[in-house]
Amino acid sequence: MALGKTLRNEIDEIRAELARLREPASQPAAGEAAAGGIQDQIAELNRLVQDMLENAEETIAEHPVATVAGALALGIVIGRLTAH
């Protein structure tokens, strides 16, 4: 019986949260600011990924044998881990 009450309480909390989320936002500017912050974070993440790819290309060009050996070793390890 206690489990039923716990589940009922959780369901009531979820319903209350959904009702809050359905209410129109009283401050639309806050939502726009948050969207702008997300856009900035995405742009920064994109820049970091591009930098990482450029660094990887440079490292591969400078050390091709070590890169191939590392890829081979990683492939062997993954193969052994996934073998049945």
Secondary structure, 3 states (H helix, E strand, C coil): CHHHHHHHHHHHHHHHHHHHHHCCCCCHHHHHHHHHHHHHHHHHHHHHHHHHHHHHHHHHHHCHHHHHHHHHHHHHHHHHHHCC
